[in-house]
Amino acid sequence: MTLERILFDDLEIGEIAMELDYEPPQEIVRWGLETFGDRVAIVSSLQIDTMAILDMAYQINPNVRVITVDTWRLPEATLEFLDEVRAHYPQARWEVLTPDAQEVETMVERHGADLFYKSVSLRFLCCHIRKVRPLVRALQGLDAWFTGLRRDQWASRSAIKKVELDHDHGGIVKLNPLADWTEEEVWAYLEENGVPVHPLYAQGYTSIGCAPCSRPIQPGEDKRAGRWWWEQDAPKECGMNCPIETGGFEHEAEIILAQAHGDGGAETSYLAGVRQRNGHRV
C-alpha cells in the first residue's frame, strides 16, 4: 500500500516555522514524528547532535526510522559504534546505505582512491559519490528528514530554521530541532540521558566523517578544523546540507556518472539544481 504524501508549500511551512521557532527540540521532534509518521527519518552520521535527536525521538516513538551511510571509508571506530547504538536503541528501524559500487569503481579508476587530496573539486566529487547520492536516493522516498544542524556550527549554517522546505531535495521538509542549541547544551543532554557517545570524541575529534578526512583538532582550532584540514578557504561541507556550487565538480560528476552507467542520463536532480542556481540551462 502506498502512503499518501504529506506536502507543504513555502507559505505553510513559513507559518509553521514561526510557530515552532521558540519551542524546545523535543517539540520539533514530536511534531515531525506525528505529522509525517513513516515518511520521516533521522539522517545520522552518529555524531553528538543526531544522537541527541535519536534519543528524543526514541522516547516518543521507539520505531523511528534512522538512516546512516557507510561510505566504505569510515573509521573502524564508527562501524563498531554503530553496532553499539543499534543495540542501545533496538526498536529503531535502521537503514545503512552504501554507495553505488560501479560509481565508486569508475571514480577510483579515473582519479585514484585518495582523490580528495588532489583538489577541492575532487573532494566534493568523492563526497557526492560516496555519501550524497545514496542519501538523495533515500530522501526521494521521504516527506521529511531530521538533521543535527546547529546555527553555531559554521557560517553556512547560521541562518537555518527549525522547520524549512528543502528545495535541494524535492521540496520535502527539513527539520533541524537543535538549530538554536549550543554544543554545550547538546553535551549536557547526552550526559543527563545516558546517550552513547562516539569514542573518537575522547581522542580529540570534534567532527567525524570518513577516516582519511577527519582528524583531532589542535588547541585553539575551530571545531570544524579537523575536517578536510589540508584545504584552504573551502566550505567545510560535503554537499548534503549545503549544496556545493563549483563548475569543476559538476562537470566531473556528470562524466563519472555517465561512464559508470554507460549513458548520459545519470545526472541527478541535485546536480540539475546546482546547475540551475549557477545560471546554466538544465
C-alpha positions as CSV (number, residue, x, y, z in Angstrom):
1,M,0.0,0.0,0.0
2,T,1.4,3.4,-1.0
3,L,1.0,6.0,1.7
4,E,-0.3,9.4,0.7
5,R,2.4,12.0,0.6
6,I,2.3,14.9,3.1
7,L,3.4,18.1,1.3
8,F,3.7,21.7,2.3
9,D,4.3,24.9,0.3
10,D,6.6,27.8,1.3
11,L,3.8,29.8,2.9
12,E,2.5,26.9,5.0
13,I,5.9,25.9,6.2
14,G,6.9,29.5,6.9
15,E,3.9,29.9,9.3
16,I,4.7,26.6,11.0
17,A,8.4,27.6,11.3
18,M,7.3,30.8,13.1
19,E,5.1,28.9,15.5
20,L,7.8,26.3,16.4
21,D,10.9,28.6,16.4
22,Y,10.9,29.1,20.1
23,E,9.8,25.5,21.0
24,P,12.4,23.1,22.5
25,P,13.9,20.4,20.3
26,Q,11.7,17.7,21.8
27,E,8.6,19.5,20.4
28,I,10.1,19.8,17.0
29,V,10.8,16.1,17.0
30,R,7.3,15.3,18.3
31,W,5.7,17.5,15.6
32,G,7.8,15.8,12.9
33,L,7.0,12.3,14.0
34,E,3.3,12.9,14.5
35,T,3.0,14.8,11.2
36,F,4.9,12.5,8.9
37,G,4.8,9.1,10.5
38,D,6.7,6.6,8.4
39,R,7.7,9.2,5.9
40,V,10.2,10.9,8.1
41,A,13.6,9.7,9.2
42,I,16.6,10.8,11.2
43,V,19.7,11.1,8.9
44,S,22.6,10.5,11.2
45,S,26.4,10.2,11.0
46,L,26.4,9.1,14.7
47,Q,27.8,12.4,15.9
48,I,26.5,14.1,19.1
49,D,23.8,16.2,17.5
50,T,21.8,13.4,15.8
51,M,22.5,11.1,18.7
52,A,20.6,13.6,20.9
53,I,17.8,13.8,18.3
54,L,17.6,10.0,18.1
55,D,17.3,9.7,21.8
56,M,14.5,12.3,21.9
57,A,12.7,10.6,19.0
58,Y,13.1,7.1,20.6
59,Q,11.4,8.3,23.7
60,I,8.4,9.4,21.6
61,N,8.3,6.6,19.1
62,P,10.8,3.7,19.5
63,N,10.1,2.6,15.9
64,V,11.6,5.8,14.5
65,R,13.4,5.4,11.1
66,V,17.2,6.1,11.2
67,I,19.3,6.4,8.1
68,T,23.1,6.4,8.1
69,V,25.7,6.0,5.3
70,D,28.6,3.6,5.2
71,T,30.8,5.3,2.7
72,W,33.3,2.4,2.7
73,R,35.9,4.8,4.1
74,L,34.6,5.2,7.7
75,P,36.8,4.7,10.7
76,E,36.6,1.3,12.2
77,A,35.6,3.0,15.4
78,T,32.5,4.4,13.7
79,L,31.4,0.9,12.4
80,E,31.9,-0.5,15.9
81,F,29.9,2.4,17.4
82,L,27.1,1.8,15.0
83,D,26.7,-1.7,16.4
84,E,26.6,-0.2,20.0
85,V,24.0,2.4,19.0
86,R,21.8,-0.2,17.3
87,A,21.9,-2.3,20.5
88,H,21.1,0.7,22.7
89,Y,18.0,1.6,20.5
90,P,16.8,-1.9,19.5
91,Q,13.4,-1.0,18.2
92,A,14.6,1.8,15.9
93,R,14.4,0.9,12.2
94,W,17.9,1.3,10.8
95,E,18.8,1.8,7.1
96,V,22.5,1.6,6.4
97,L,23.1,3.0,2.9
98,T,26.1,2.3,0.8
99,P,27.4,4.0,-2.4
100,D,26.8,2.6,-5.9
101,A,29.8,0.2,-6.4
102,Q,30.1,1.0,-10.1
103,E,30.2,4.7,-9.5
104,V,32.9,4.3,-6.8
105,E,34.9,2.0,-9.1
106,T,34.7,4.4,-12.0
107,M,35.7,7.4,-9.8
108,V,38.7,5.5,-8.3
109,E,39.9,4.3,-11.8
110,R,39.8,7.8,-13.1
111,H,41.3,9.7,-10.1
112,G,42.7,7.2,-7.6
113,A,41.4,6.1,-4.2
114,D,42.6,9.2,-2.4
115,L,41.5,11.8,-5.0
116,F,40.2,14.1,-2.3
117,Y,43.7,15.3,-1.5
118,K,44.3,16.5,-5.1
119,S,41.7,19.3,-5.3
120,V,38.6,20.8,-3.6
121,S,36.5,19.8,-6.7
122,L,37.7,16.2,-6.4
123,R,36.9,16.1,-2.7
124,F,33.4,17.3,-3.5
125,L,33.2,14.6,-6.1
126,C,34.2,11.9,-3.6
127,C,31.7,13.2,-1.1
128,H,29.0,13.2,-3.7
129,I,29.5,9.7,-4.9
130,R,30.1,8.1,-1.6
131,K,27.6,10.0,0.6
132,V,25.3,12.5,-1.1
133,R,24.0,10.3,-3.9
134,P,23.0,7.4,-1.5
135,L,21.2,9.9,0.7
136,V,19.5,11.6,-2.1
137,R,18.1,8.3,-3.3
138,A,16.8,7.6,0.2
139,L,15.3,11.1,0.6
140,Q,13.3,10.6,-2.6
141,G,11.1,8.2,-0.6
142,L,10.5,10.6,2.3
143,D,8.4,13.7,3.0
144,A,10.7,15.0,5.8
145,W,14.0,14.4,7.4
146,F,15.7,15.3,10.7
147,T,19.2,16.7,10.7
148,G,21.5,17.7,13.6
149,L,22.4,21.1,12.1
150,R,23.0,24.0,14.6
151,R,23.4,27.6,13.7
152,D,26.7,27.9,15.7
153,Q,28.5,25.2,13.8
154,W,29.6,27.0,10.7
155,A,28.9,30.2,8.7
156,S,26.9,28.3,6.1
157,R,24.5,27.1,8.8
158,S,23.9,30.3,10.6
159,A,20.5,31.0,9.0
160,I,18.9,27.6,9.3
161,K,15.4,27.4,10.7
162,K,14.0,24.6,12.9
163,V,11.5,23.8,10.2
164,E,12.1,24.6,6.5
165,L,11.4,23.4,3.0
166,D,14.3,21.6,1.4
167,H,14.2,22.7,-2.2
168,D,17.5,21.0,-2.9
169,H,15.9,17.6,-2.2
170,G,12.5,17.8,-3.9
171,G,10.8,20.2,-1.6
172,I,10.5,17.9,1.3
173,V,10.5,19.3,4.9
174,K,13.8,19.6,6.7
175,L,13.7,19.5,10.5
176,N,16.6,21.0,12.5
177,P,15.5,20.6,16.1
178,L,18.8,21.7,17.6
179,A,19.1,24.8,15.4
180,D,19.3,27.2,18.4
181,W,21.2,24.9,20.8
182,T,24.9,25.3,21.6
183,E,27.3,22.4,21.7
184,E,27.4,22.7,25.5
185,E,23.6,22.1,25.6
186,V,24.0,19.0,23.4
187,W,26.7,17.5,25.6
188,A,24.6,18.2,28.7
189,Y,21.6,16.4,27.2
190,L,23.7,13.4,26.3
191,E,25.1,13.1,29.8
192,E,21.8,13.6,31.5
193,N,20.1,11.0,29.4
194,G,22.9,8.4,29.1
195,V,23.1,8.6,25.4
196,P,26.0,6.7,23.8
197,V,28.9,8.9,22.5
198,H,31.2,8.1,19.6
199,P,34.6,7.1,21.1
200,L,36.6,9.3,18.8
201,Y,35.4,12.4,20.7
202,A,37.5,11.3,23.6
203,Q,40.6,11.3,21.3
204,G,40.1,15.0,20.4
205,Y,37.8,14.7,17.3
206,T,35.1,17.3,17.1
207,S,33.7,16.4,13.7
208,I,33.8,12.8,12.5
209,G,33.5,11.7,8.9
210,C,35.5,9.4,6.7
211,A,38.8,8.2,8.2
212,P,41.1,10.0,5.7
213,C,39.2,13.2,6.0
214,S,38.9,13.6,9.8
215,R,41.5,14.2,12.5
216,P,41.6,15.5,16.1
217,I,41.7,19.3,16.4
218,Q,44.6,21.2,18.0
219,P,44.2,23.6,20.9
220,G,42.7,26.9,19.7
221,E,41.5,25.5,16.4
222,D,37.9,25.8,15.1
223,K,35.6,22.9,15.8
224,R,35.4,22.1,12.1
225,A,39.1,22.4,11.6
226,G,39.5,18.6,11.7
227,R,37.6,18.1,8.5
228,W,39.5,18.4,5.2
229,W,42.2,20.3,7.1
230,W,44.5,20.4,4.0
231,E,42.1,22.7,2.1
232,Q,42.4,26.4,2.1
233,D,39.3,28.7,2.2
234,A,36.9,25.8,1.1
235,P,33.5,25.1,2.6
236,K,33.6,22.6,5.5
237,E,30.6,20.8,3.9
238,C,30.1,17.6,2.0
239,G,27.2,19.0,-0.1
240,M,24.3,17.2,1.6
241,N,23.1,20.0,3.8
242,C,24.6,23.0,1.9
243,P,24.8,22.3,-1.8
244,I,28.2,22.7,-3.4
245,E,28.4,25.1,-6.4
246,T,31.5,24.7,-8.5
247,G,31.7,24.1,-12.2
248,G,34.6,21.7,-11.9
249,F,32.7,19.4,-9.6
250,E,29.5,19.4,-11.7
251,H,31.4,18.7,-14.9
252,E,33.4,15.8,-13.4
253,A,30.5,14.3,-11.6
254,E,28.5,14.2,-14.8
255,I,31.4,12.4,-16.6
256,I,31.8,9.8,-13.8
257,L,28.1,9.1,-13.6
258,A,27.8,8.7,-17.4
259,Q,30.8,6.4,-17.5
260,A,29.5,4.3,-14.6
261,H,26.1,3.8,-16.1
262,G,27.0,3.7,-19.7
263,D,24.8,6.7,-20.8
264,G,24.4,10.4,-20.4
265,G,21.2,10.2,-18.4
266,A,22.7,9.7,-14.9
267,E,22.7,13.4,-13.8
268,T,20.8,13.7,-10.6
269,S,18.2,16.3,-9.6
270,Y,20.8,17.5,-7.1
271,L,23.3,18.3,-9.9
272,A,20.5,19.8,-12.0
273,G,19.6,22.1,-9.1
274,V,23.2,23.2,-8.8
275,R,23.3,24.0,-12.5
276,Q,20.1,25.9,-12.3
277,R,21.3,28.0,-9.3
278,N,24.5,28.7,-11.3
279,G,22.5,30.1,-14.2
280,H,23.0,27.2,-16.5
281,R,20.3,25.6,-18.7
282,V,19.1,22.3,-17.3
